[in-house]
Amino acid sequence: MAPSTLPPVLAAIDVGTNAVRLELARPDADGALETLHQERDPIRPGEGVFATGAMPEETAERLLSTLRRYAALCKRHKALVRAVATSALRESRNRDDIVRRVREETGLDLEVVSGKEEARLICLGVLHRKPPGTRSLLIDIGGGSTEVAVTTGERPDHLWSLALGAVRLTEVFDASQEVSSKHLRLMRSFVAETVRKTLPEKVAGAPKGALGSSGTINAVVSFACGESGSLATARQISQAVDALAAMPPERRRKRFDPRRADIIVSGALILEGTMKHLGVETVSAVNRGLRDGLLVDLLYRQDASHKDHSLTAAALEIGKRFFFDEKHSRQVSRLAVTLFDGLAALHQLPLSTRPYLEVAALLHDIGNAVSYERHHKHTYYLIHNADIPGLSERERELVALVARYHRRSPPKVSHPGMAGLPTSEARIVRKLSTLLRVADSLDCSHQQLIKSLKATTSRDGVTLHLNARQPLDLELWDADREVVYFRSVFGKRLTFHVSK
């Protein structure tokens, strides 16, 4: 294969609580990822965060130094990069300052992901290419949080993030040294209570065997079932907890990496408590996780044929939470993405923006749960503050703006709501919201009267051919109000042709 035809190098940077990791990989012809380079720096970014609420300056300097080196490696390979930070930075009150410094000093856009997005990415990494019908239960114990997912294939059905991690628990109970029997009972009770508050009592269809994807779980399972084993029973995990707690600290440090040794008792307790609550009988340690998920996510973002169904499912779940009109929202979403596809040559937006329109269309009316009169503004607020796995913080902001401008004032650059947007993002919001406004007007009655839609383009105009089951008087009256703005955005006259 000629160098010019090689697929791009993908780079994943994971700023965790215990360590910072980099992996560079290139997809092969079959879509598998070939690792080119890996690094792990155990700089403990979460050190002190859970006790003080902020990342100390010394820790921040270690992080910046590491990320400068990673950024240089990524630049050398001309890699497409996704860099994320998890619970330590997520809960640090100086996170915005750290993210700003990372951008200014390294050129990397460090994304602080939510717990659910972290769980979704771990699913992608562990379950990539899993047969579509296979049910899996996944547990990942990090330094500051524990992610749990139930999946079908590689698609998550349920995602949970517990504010319970090996470093956090160790700091709360000062458990890096001696762990007395009384201390152990207190920690077990604390874990059980936290798990009970976050996870449901029963998860329908969840397997009895879990996959454990973190370094902590790998270490605990290896200790529980012997060096050569990768599968441990719930009973073996409980026995391991007792043995590790009874072990003098110096022996733990001989048995494990010193930094792992300090938190291993807490990690084992979290695994034990999670398995017990979910009724899990066995756990299998796997060597894939968040970093692998970042690479798979980057791979899918380059693949125009890949459809992320988990994003649609997450949007629908949010809509139901706010009692939206699901039939109307699905119809508007269907019409909007049909317009996006049919008018691709006209709007010239990248295919990566199509999910923004789909999610904005599904959620455009959720502000009605607060107030109908100003529901477009309430919709913006609710989406802006929602946890939508599959969307970065910046992408969620764009979706919120597209949904906010589905009615009333159009998204002119001069409008206060568009202030501060880069030109490229303002262009995306203007074009996508214009398509959403037309789609929404075409179901103005909320009766789903349009069976199909086809867009044709001529030199002067765009014609929407509407196949309807009943007369569209209300829809056409509402759509006519969008014609002027459509022309100002796309430079084309918009007309409608109705057939039965």
C-alpha positions as CSV (number, residue, x, y, z in Angstrom):
1,M,0.0,0.0,0.0
2,A,1.4,3.4,-1.0
3,P,2.1,5.7,2.0
4,S,-0.4,8.3,0.6
5,T,-3.2,5.7,0.8
6,L,-2.6,4.6,4.3
7,P,-5.4,5.3,6.7
8,P,-4.7,8.0,9.3
9,V,-3.0,7.2,12.6
10,L,-5.4,7.4,15.5
11,A,-4.3,8.6,19.0
12,A,-6.0,8.0,22.3
13,I,-5.0,9.9,25.5
14,D,-6.5,8.9,28.8
15,V,-6.0,11.1,31.8
16,G,-7.1,8.9,34.6
17,T,-6.9,9.1,38.3
18,N,-3.9,6.8,38.7
19,A,-2.0,7.4,35.4
20,V,-1.9,9.0,32.0
21,R,-1.9,6.8,29.0
22,L,-1.2,7.2,25.2
23,E,-1.8,4.8,22.4
24,L,-1.2,5.3,18.7
25,A,-2.8,2.9,16.3
26,R,-3.6,2.5,12.6
27,P,-6.7,0.7,11.3
28,D,-5.9,-2.1,8.8
29,A,-8.0,-3.1,5.7
30,D,-10.4,-5.2,7.9
31,G,-11.0,-2.4,10.4
32,A,-8.8,-4.0,13.1
33,L,-6.5,-1.6,15.0
34,E,-2.8,-2.2,14.8
35,T,-0.9,-0.6,17.8
36,L,2.0,1.5,16.8
37,H,3.1,2.9,20.2
38,Q,2.0,2.8,23.8
39,E,3.0,4.8,26.9
40,R,1.8,4.8,30.5
41,D,3.0,7.4,33.1
42,P,1.8,6.7,36.7
43,I,1.8,10.3,37.7
44,R,-1.4,9.9,39.8
45,P,-3.4,12.9,38.4
46,G,-6.0,12.4,41.1
47,E,-3.6,12.6,44.0
48,G,-5.2,14.9,46.6
49,V,-8.2,15.8,44.4
50,F,-10.8,13.8,46.4
51,A,-9.4,15.2,49.7
52,T,-9.0,18.8,48.7
53,G,-11.4,19.2,45.8
54,A,-8.7,20.6,43.5
55,M,-5.7,19.4,41.5
56,P,-2.5,20.7,43.3
57,E,-0.1,22.8,41.2
58,E,2.6,20.1,41.5
59,T,0.3,17.5,40.0
60,A,-0.8,19.9,37.3
61,E,2.8,20.5,36.3
62,R,3.4,16.7,36.1
63,L,0.3,16.4,33.9
64,L,1.3,19.2,31.6
65,S,4.8,17.9,31.2
66,T,3.5,14.4,30.2
67,L,0.9,15.8,27.8
68,R,3.5,18.0,26.1
69,R,5.5,14.9,25.3
70,Y,2.3,13.0,24.1
71,A,1.3,16.0,21.9
72,A,4.7,16.0,20.2
73,L,4.4,12.3,19.5
74,C,0.9,12.7,18.0
75,K,2.2,15.6,15.9
76,R,5.1,13.6,14.6
77,H,2.6,10.8,13.5
78,K,0.1,13.4,12.1
79,A,-2.5,11.6,14.2
80,L,-6.2,12.2,14.8
81,V,-6.4,12.7,18.5
82,R,-9.0,12.3,21.2
83,A,-7.8,13.2,24.7
84,V,-10.2,12.7,27.7
85,A,-10.0,13.1,31.4
86,T,-12.1,11.2,33.8
87,S,-13.2,11.4,37.5
88,A,-10.2,13.2,39.0
89,L,-10.5,16.2,36.7
90,R,-14.2,15.9,36.5
91,E,-14.5,16.7,40.2
92,S,-11.7,19.1,40.5
93,R,-12.8,22.7,41.0
94,N,-9.9,24.0,38.9
95,R,-10.7,21.8,36.0
96,D,-11.4,24.7,33.6
97,D,-8.0,26.2,34.4
98,I,-6.3,22.9,33.8
99,V,-8.1,22.3,30.5
100,R,-7.2,25.9,29.4
101,R,-3.5,25.4,30.3
102,V,-3.4,22.1,28.4
103,R,-4.8,23.7,25.3
104,E,-2.4,26.6,25.5
105,E,0.7,24.7,26.3
106,T,0.2,21.5,24.4
107,G,-2.3,22.3,21.7
108,L,-4.5,19.3,22.9
109,D,-8.2,19.7,23.5
110,L,-8.6,17.8,26.7
111,E,-12.2,16.7,27.1
112,V,-13.5,16.1,30.6
113,V,-16.0,13.3,30.0
114,S,-19.1,12.4,32.1
115,G,-19.2,9.1,33.9
116,K,-21.7,7.7,31.4
117,E,-19.6,8.7,28.4
118,E,-16.6,7.1,30.1
119,A,-18.7,3.9,30.5
120,R,-19.8,4.0,26.8
121,L,-16.2,4.3,25.7
122,I,-15.1,1.4,27.9
123,C,-17.8,-0.7,26.3
124,L,-16.5,0.2,22.8
125,G,-13.0,-0.8,23.8
126,V,-13.8,-4.0,25.5
127,L,-16.6,-5.2,23.2
128,H,-15.4,-4.0,19.8
129,R,-16.6,-6.6,17.2
130,K,-18.6,-8.5,19.7
131,P,-21.4,-10.5,18.0
132,P,-24.5,-8.2,17.8
133,G,-26.8,-10.5,19.9
134,T,-24.3,-11.2,22.7
135,R,-25.3,-9.9,26.2
136,S,-22.4,-8.7,28.4
137,L,-22.0,-7.2,31.9
138,L,-19.0,-4.9,32.2
139,I,-17.3,-3.6,35.3
140,D,-14.4,-1.1,35.3
141,I,-12.9,0.2,38.5
142,G,-10.9,3.4,38.1
143,G,-9.2,5.6,40.7
144,G,-12.2,7.9,41.2
145,S,-15.2,6.1,39.8
146,T,-16.5,2.7,38.9
147,E,-18.4,2.2,35.6
148,V,-20.9,-0.6,35.1
149,A,-22.7,-1.4,31.8
150,V,-25.1,-4.0,30.4
151,T,-24.7,-4.3,26.7
152,T,-26.0,-6.1,23.6
153,G,-23.1,-6.7,21.2
154,E,-21.0,-3.5,21.7
155,R,-24.1,-1.3,22.2
156,P,-24.8,-0.3,25.8
157,D,-28.3,-0.9,27.0
158,H,-27.7,0.6,30.5
159,L,-24.8,2.7,31.8
160,W,-24.0,3.6,35.4
161,S,-21.2,5.5,37.0
162,L,-20.5,5.2,40.7
163,A,-18.6,7.8,42.7
164,L,-16.5,5.0,44.1
165,G,-13.0,4.4,43.0
166,A,-9.9,2.7,44.4
167,V,-8.0,5.9,45.0
168,R,-11.1,7.8,46.3
169,L,-11.9,4.9,48.8
170,T,-8.3,4.7,49.9
171,E,-8.2,8.4,50.6
172,V,-11.5,8.5,52.4
173,F,-10.6,5.6,54.8
174,D,-6.8,6.2,54.8
175,A,-6.5,2.5,53.7
176,S,-3.0,2.5,52.1
177,Q,-1.4,1.1,55.2
178,E,-2.8,-1.3,57.9
179,V,-6.5,-2.3,57.5
180,S,-7.9,-3.6,60.8
181,S,-10.9,-5.9,60.9
182,K,-13.1,-3.0,62.2
183,H,-11.8,-0.7,59.4
184,L,-12.6,-3.4,56.8
185,R,-16.2,-3.8,58.1
186,L,-16.7,0.0,57.8
187,M,-15.3,0.0,54.3
188,R,-17.5,-2.9,53.2
189,S,-20.6,-1.1,54.6
190,F,-19.7,2.1,52.8
191,V,-19.2,0.3,49.5
192,A,-22.4,-1.6,49.9
193,E,-24.4,1.5,50.6
194,T,-22.9,3.5,47.7
195,V,-23.5,0.6,45.3
196,R,-27.1,0.2,46.5
197,K,-27.8,3.9,46.0
198,T,-26.5,3.9,42.4
199,L,-27.3,0.5,40.9
200,P,-30.8,-1.0,40.6
201,E,-31.5,-4.1,42.7
202,K,-32.0,-6.2,39.6
203,V,-30.9,-5.8,36.0
204,A,-33.1,-7.8,33.7
205,G,-31.2,-10.1,31.4
206,A,-27.8,-9.3,32.9
207,P,-25.3,-12.2,32.6
208,K,-24.0,-14.0,35.7
209,G,-20.4,-13.6,34.5
210,A,-18.9,-10.1,34.3
211,L,-16.0,-8.8,32.3
212,G,-13.6,-6.7,34.3
213,S,-11.6,-4.2,32.3
214,S,-9.3,-2.2,34.6
215,G,-5.8,-2.7,35.8
216,T,-7.2,-2.9,39.3
217,I,-9.5,-5.7,38.4
218,N,-6.8,-7.5,36.6
219,A,-4.5,-7.3,39.7
220,V,-7.3,-8.5,42.0
221,V,-8.4,-11.4,39.8
222,S,-4.8,-12.5,39.3
223,F,-4.3,-12.5,43.1
224,A,-7.6,-14.3,43.7
225,C,-7.2,-17.2,41.3
226,G,-3.5,-17.5,40.9
227,E,-1.0,-15.9,38.6
228,S,-2.0,-17.8,35.5
229,G,-5.7,-17.3,35.9
230,S,-8.0,-14.6,34.4
231,L,-11.4,-15.8,35.9
232,A,-12.3,-15.6,39.6
233,T,-15.5,-16.6,41.4
234,A,-17.3,-14.2,43.8
235,R,-16.2,-16.4,46.6
236,Q,-12.5,-16.1,45.5
237,I,-12.9,-12.3,45.3
238,S,-14.2,-12.2,48.9
239,Q,-11.4,-14.4,50.1
240,A,-8.9,-12.1,48.3
241,V,-10.4,-9.1,50.1
242,D,-9.7,-10.7,53.5
243,A,-6.3,-11.8,52.5
244,L,-5.2,-8.5,51.1
245,A,-6.5,-6.6,54.1
246,A,-4.6,-8.9,56.5
247,M,-1.4,-8.6,54.5
248,P,1.2,-6.1,55.9
249,P,1.7,-3.1,53.6
250,E,5.3,-4.0,52.9
251,R,4.2,-7.4,51.6
252,R,1.5,-5.8,49.4
253,R,4.2,-3.6,47.9
254,K,6.4,-6.7,47.1
255,R,3.4,-8.4,45.6
256,F,2.2,-5.5,43.5
257,D,3.5,-2.4,41.9
258,P,3.9,0.1,44.8
259,R,1.3,2.5,43.6
260,R,-1.1,-0.4,42.9
261,A,-0.4,-1.9,46.3
262,D,-1.6,1.3,48.1
263,I,-5.1,1.0,46.6
264,I,-5.5,-2.8,46.0
265,V,-7.6,-3.4,49.1
266,S,-10.1,-0.7,48.1
267,G,-10.2,-2.0,44.5
268,A,-10.9,-5.5,45.7
269,L,-13.7,-4.3,48.1
270,I,-15.4,-2.3,45.3
271,L,-15.3,-5.4,43.0
272,E,-16.6,-7.6,45.8
273,G,-19.5,-5.2,46.6
274,T,-20.5,-4.6,43.0
275,M,-20.5,-8.3,42.2
276,K,-22.5,-9.1,45.3
277,H,-25.1,-6.5,44.6
278,L,-25.6,-7.5,41.0
279,G,-25.6,-11.3,41.8
280,V,-22.5,-11.8,39.6
281,E,-21.0,-15.3,40.0
282,T,-17.7,-14.8,38.1
283,V,-15.5,-12.1,36.8
284,S,-13.1,-12.4,33.8
285,A,-10.2,-10.0,33.6
286,V,-9.7,-8.4,30.1
287,N,-6.8,-6.3,28.9
288,R,-8.9,-3.7,27.0
289,G,-10.6,-0.5,28.3
290,L,-11.1,3.2,27.9
291,R,-8.0,3.8,25.8
292,D,-9.1,1.2,23.3
293,G,-12.6,2.6,23.3
294,L,-11.2,6.1,22.4
295,L,-9.5,4.5,19.3
296,V,-12.7,2.6,18.3
297,D,-14.7,5.8,18.7
298,L,-12.2,7.7,16.4
299,L,-12.4,4.8,13.9
300,Y,-16.2,5.0,13.8
301,R,-16.1,8.8,13.4
302,Q,-14.1,8.3,10.2
303,D,-16.6,5.7,8.9
304,A,-19.6,7.3,7.1
305,S,-21.4,4.0,7.1
306,H,-21.3,3.5,10.9
307,K,-24.5,4.4,12.7
308,D,-24.2,5.0,16.5
309,H,-27.5,3.7,17.8
310,S,-26.5,4.3,21.4
311,L,-26.7,8.1,20.8
312,T,-30.3,7.9,19.5
313,A,-31.2,5.6,22.5
314,A,-29.6,8.1,24.9
315,A,-31.6,11.0,23.4
316,L,-34.9,9.0,23.5
317,E,-34.2,8.2,27.2
318,I,-33.8,11.9,28.0
319,G,-36.9,12.8,26.0
320,K,-39.0,10.2,27.9
321,R,-37.7,11.7,31.2
322,F,-39.3,15.0,30.2
323,F,-42.5,13.4,28.9
324,F,-41.9,14.5,25.2
325,D,-44.3,13.7,22.4
326,E,-42.3,10.7,21.1
327,K,-44.2,10.2,17.9
328,H,-43.8,13.9,16.9
329,S,-40.1,13.9,17.8
330,R,-39.4,10.8,15.9
331,Q,-41.3,12.2,12.8
332,V,-39.4,15.5,13.0
333,S,-36.1,13.6,13.3
334,R,-36.9,11.4,10.4
335,L,-37.9,14.4,8.2
336,A,-34.8,16.4,9.3
337,V,-32.2,13.7,8.5
338,T,-34.0,13.0,5.2
339,L,-33.5,16.7,4.4
340,F,-29.9,16.6,5.5
341,D,-29.2,13.6,3.2
342,G,-31.2,14.9,0.3
343,L,-29.6,18.4,0.4
344,A,-26.0,17.3,1.1
345,A,-24.7,19.1,-2.1
346,L,-26.5,22.3,-1.0
347,H,-25.5,22.5,2.7
348,Q,-22.0,21.0,2.3
349,L,-21.8,20.1,6.0
350,P,-19.6,17.1,7.0
351,L,-21.4,13.9,7.7
352,S,-20.2,14.0,11.3
353,T,-22.8,16.8,11.9
354,R,-25.7,14.6,11.0
355,P,-26.1,13.1,14.5
356,Y,-26.2,16.7,15.9
357,L,-29.3,17.3,13.8
358,E,-30.9,13.9,14.7
359,V,-30.5,14.4,18.5
360,A,-31.6,18.1,18.3
361,A,-34.7,17.0,16.4
362,L,-35.5,14.3,18.9
363,L,-35.1,16.7,21.9
364,H,-36.3,20.0,20.4
365,D,-39.5,20.1,22.5
366,I,-38.3,18.8,25.9
367,G,-38.4,22.4,27.2
368,N,-42.2,22.0,27.2
369,A,-41.7,20.2,30.6
370,V,-40.8,23.6,32.0
371,S,-42.9,26.1,30.0
372,Y,-44.5,26.0,26.5
373,E,-44.2,29.7,25.9
374,R,-40.4,29.8,26.1
375,H,-39.8,26.1,25.6
376,H,-37.1,26.6,23.0
377,K,-34.9,28.4,25.6
378,H,-35.7,25.8,28.3
379,T,-34.8,23.1,25.7
380,Y,-31.4,24.7,25.3
381,Y,-30.8,24.7,29.0
382,L,-31.8,21.1,29.5
383,I,-29.7,19.8,26.6
384,H,-26.7,21.9,27.6
385,N,-26.8,20.4,31.1
386,A,-27.7,16.8,30.0
387,D,-25.4,13.8,30.1
388,I,-25.6,12.4,26.6
389,P,-23.1,9.6,26.0
390,G,-21.6,9.8,22.5
391,L,-21.4,13.6,22.5
392,S,-18.5,15.7,23.8
393,E,-19.2,18.8,25.8
394,R,-18.7,21.0,22.8
395,E,-20.9,18.8,20.6
396,R,-23.6,18.9,23.2
397,E,-23.5,22.7,23.1
398,L,-23.9,22.7,19.3
399,V,-26.9,20.3,19.6
400,A,-28.4,22.5,22.3
401,L,-28.1,25.6,20.0
402,V,-29.6,23.8,17.0
403,A,-32.6,22.7,19.2
404,R,-32.9,26.2,20.7
405,Y,-33.3,27.8,17.3
406,H,-36.1,25.5,16.1
407,R,-38.6,28.3,16.6
408,R,-38.9,32.1,17.1
409,S,-35.7,34.0,16.4
410,P,-33.5,32.4,13.7
411,P,-29.8,31.9,14.5
412,K,-28.4,35.0,12.9
413,V,-24.8,35.6,13.8
414,S,-25.9,38.9,15.4
415,H,-28.3,37.1,17.8
416,P,-27.0,37.1,21.5
417,G,-27.4,33.3,21.7
418,M,-24.7,33.0,18.9
419,A,-22.2,35.2,20.6
420,G,-18.7,33.8,20.8
421,L,-19.2,31.0,18.4
422,P,-16.4,30.4,15.9
423,T,-17.4,31.0,12.3
424,S,-17.3,27.3,11.4
425,E,-19.6,26.4,14.3
426,A,-22.0,29.3,13.7
427,R,-22.3,28.0,10.1
428,I,-23.2,24.5,11.4
429,V,-25.8,25.8,13.8
430,R,-27.4,28.1,11.2
431,K,-27.7,25.3,8.6
432,L,-28.8,22.5,10.8
433,S,-31.4,24.6,12.7
434,T,-32.8,25.8,9.4
435,L,-33.4,22.2,8.3
436,L,-34.9,21.5,11.8
437,R,-37.3,24.4,11.5
438,V,-38.6,23.1,8.1
439,A,-38.9,19.5,9.5
440,D,-40.7,20.7,12.6
441,S,-43.2,22.8,10.6
442,L,-44.0,19.8,8.4
443,D,-45.4,18.0,11.5
444,C,-47.0,21.2,12.9
445,S,-50.2,19.2,13.7
446,H,-48.3,16.5,15.5
447,Q,-50.3,14.0,13.5
448,Q,-47.4,12.5,11.3
449,L,-49.4,13.2,8.1
450,I,-46.3,12.9,5.8
451,K,-45.5,9.4,4.8
452,S,-42.3,10.3,2.8
453,L,-40.3,13.3,1.7
454,K,-37.9,13.8,-1.2
455,A,-35.9,16.9,-1.9
456,T,-34.9,18.0,-5.5
457,T,-32.7,20.9,-6.3
458,S,-32.6,23.1,-9.4
459,R,-30.6,26.2,-10.3
460,D,-33.0,28.5,-8.5
461,G,-34.8,26.5,-5.9
462,V,-35.4,23.4,-3.8
463,T,-38.7,21.5,-4.1
464,L,-39.8,19.2,-1.3
465,H,-42.1,16.4,-2.7
466,L,-44.4,15.4,0.1
467,N,-46.4,12.2,0.1
468,A,-49.2,12.7,2.6
469,R,-52.0,10.6,4.0
470,Q,-54.3,13.7,4.5
471,P,-54.4,17.4,3.5
472,L,-51.4,19.4,4.8
473,D,-53.1,22.8,5.2
474,L,-51.7,23.5,8.7
475,E,-48.2,22.1,7.8
476,L,-47.9,24.1,4.6
477,W,-49.1,27.3,6.4
478,D,-46.4,26.9,9.0
479,A,-43.7,25.8,6.5
480,D,-44.3,28.9,4.4
481,R,-43.1,31.0,7.3
482,E,-39.7,29.3,7.0
483,V,-39.2,30.0,3.3
484,V,-37.7,33.4,3.7
485,Y,-35.1,32.3,6.2
486,F,-34.3,29.1,4.2
487,R,-33.5,31.3,1.2
488,S,-31.3,33.6,3.3
489,V,-29.2,30.6,4.6
490,F,-29.1,28.5,1.4
491,G,-29.7,31.0,-1.3
492,K,-32.5,28.9,-2.8
493,R,-36.2,29.4,-3.1
494,L,-38.2,26.7,-1.2
495,T,-41.4,25.2,-2.6
496,F,-43.6,22.3,-1.7
497,H,-45.4,19.7,-3.9
498,V,-47.9,17.4,-2.2
499,S,-49.2,14.1,-3.5
500,K,-51.1,11.2,-2.0
